[in-house]
């Protein structure tokens, strides 16, 4: 039995001969033109079965493929299908057969396969009434947390009297140092007589953000973390 092959756009793309030989089916495809690297597939309303990539031959394409029933899986030539030539890289899962677009046989060929009759459908009963959605109970808004004044400590005391400092920039009178300090997160502070000790987290493998005052600081380990500690008096590191 011979069938016409089409592109996705519905243009003719050669012919496919299908011959059943017991448990095996032989597919022979020919096309007088060469549109480039393409794939020959059999498309059904549910899936697409790849027959392979035709090879170039005499300016066109040729393909001969023998498949067993096991290799064809649930694909049946007695159902609704169509032979299609698609670009080789196209995803097969996106291909499905549109209704009433089965294989087109050549006019002089006798039909060898007939589509299976559609399954009988049971009469439909009355549609169930939609359920009334339950009205959700209004949620009680949570009480807002009290806001901490800017610059105050916001965490518990850490090691040896150190406390988290959210705004270390406020201790510097120099605008350059204040801007650098303001970009650092995770600073700690501790009173030191008439001044203040500020600790900024750092790692030897990364540049320190306050490079302008790095030489005035001291590397100190607080808890399990590394810090650079500055003694600040009258707005300046000393």
N, C-alpha and C positions, 0 to 999 in steps of 0.2 A: 504494500500500500504506500502511495506517495503523497506527501503533504507539502504545502507551501510553508516557507519560513518567513517570518516578518521581523522587523525591528520594533523597538518600543514605540516608535512613531507610526507604526502601521505600514511601513514601506516594505516591498518585497526584498527578500534577502536569501534567495536560493530555494532549494527543495530538499526534503528529507524522506528517504525510503525506509520503511519499517518492515522487517521480516521476522516472524516468530518461528523459531526452530526448537520445538519442545520446551525445555525449561529456560532456554536462552532467547534473547531478542537482539537482532542485529540492526543497528542504525547506520545508514549511509547518507552522508550530507555532501552536497555540492553547491558551489556558488561561483559564478563567472567573474565576480568582482572581488577586490581585496580591500575592505574598509579599515584594515589595521588589525591589531591583536584583539580578537573577540572570543566570546564564549557562547556555545550552543546550549540552550536550556529548554526543558519541557516545563511549561508553567500550567499549574492547576489553580482552582479557586482557593487552595489552602497552602500550596508550597511550590517550590521550583526545584527540578531535578537537573543537575548539570551533566551534560554528555561529554564535556571536555572542550579544549581549545583547538579549533580547526587549524591545519597547517597550510602554508602557502603552496599553491600548485598551479602552474601555467597561468599566472596572473590572477588566480582566484583562490578559493578556499576549498579544502577537502577534509572530511573526517569519517572514519569508520570505527564504530564502537559496538562491542558485544557485551551485553550485561545479563547476569543471571537474575532470577526472581528475587533471590536474597539481596543482591546489590541494589535492586530497584525498590526494595522495601514495600511501603504501602502504596507506591505509585502504580496505577492501573491504566493500561491503554484503552480499557473499555469505558473509562470515565470521561470527564470533560477536561481537555488539555489543549495546549497550543505550542508549537515549536517557535522559539524566538532566538534571535542573534543579538547579544548585548555586548557592551565593552567588557573586556576581561576583568577589570578591577571593580566592577559594580557589585554591590552587596545583594546576594540572592534573597535574603529575608524580606526585602522590600518589594519583591515581585509577586503579584497575585493575578489571577485571570479574571477579567471582567465578565459579567454574565453574558451568555449567548455569544461567546467568542472562542469556540472550540476549534479543533484542527480543521484546516481548510484543505480538502482533498482536490487533486486535479480532476477536471471534468471527465476525462476518459477512464478514470480508475473506478473499480467497483468498491463499494464500502465494505470494509473488513471489520470495523468495530462500531458498536452502537452504544451511546451513553446509557448508563444505568438509569432506570426510572426513579423519579424523586420519591423519597420515603413519605408514607402517609402521615399526616399530622393529626393529632387528636383534637376534637373541637375544644375551643377555648371556653372556659367558664367565666362567670362574672369577675371583673377585676376587683381585687380586695380593696376595702376602704382604707385610705391613708390614715396612718396613726397620727394622733394629735401630739405634737412634740411637747414634752414637759417644759414648763416655764422654769428656767433656772432661778434659784434664790439669789437675791442681790448680795454681793460680797461686801463685807464690812471693810472699809478702807483702813489700812494699817496706820497707826499713829506715826507721824514723821519723826525721824530721829533728830535730836537736838544738834544744831550746827556748832562746830567748835570755832572760836575766834581765830582769825588768821594769825599764823605764827605760833600758836600754842602747841604744846606737845599733844599728840593724838594717839599715842600708844603707851603700853605699860613700860615700866622701868626695865631696862635691859641689864647689862653687865656693869657692875661697879659704878652705878649712878648715871649711866648714859641713858638718854631718852631720845625717841625719834623727833626730828626737827623738820617740819614741812616747808619752812621758808628760811633757809640758811642765808639767803641774799640780804636779809634785813640787818645782819650783823656787820656788813661791809659798807664803808663810806665811799670807797673807790667804785665808780660805776662799772668799770671793766670787770673787776673781781666780783661785784654783785651780780652782773649778768652771767658770768661763768658759773657762780655758785647756784644761781636760780635754775640752771639746766640739769643739776645733779639731783637724782632721787635716792632716797635711803640714807640721808645724812642723820647723824646723831649729835646731840649737844649735851654739855655738862658744865655747870658753873665752876669757875676757877678763881677764887679770890675776887679781885676787882674786874676780872675779865671773863671770858667764856672760851671753852674748848669746843671746837667743831671737828667732827670726824666724817670724812667722805669715803665711801667704798671705792676700792680700786683693785685692779689685777695687774701684775707685772707684764702680762702679755698684751695689754691694751693701753692706749694713750690716756693720760689723766686729763679730765676736762679743764681743770684749773691750772693749766700749764704755766700761767703767768706767775703763780705763787708756789709752784711745786717745790722749789728749793727751800722754802720757809717752813714746810711741813715735815712731819716725822711719820715714818711707817710704823703702825701699831696694829697688833692683832687683838680684836675685841670679840670675845666668844670664839666662833670658828671662822670669822671673816677677817679679811685684810682691809685696813683703813689708812688714809693719810690724815693726820691730826694737826690742826692749826690752833695756836693760842691767839685769840682775838682780843685786842684792847683798844678802846676808843675808835672802833671801826676799822682797825688795820691789823694784819697778822704780824706778830712780833716773835 
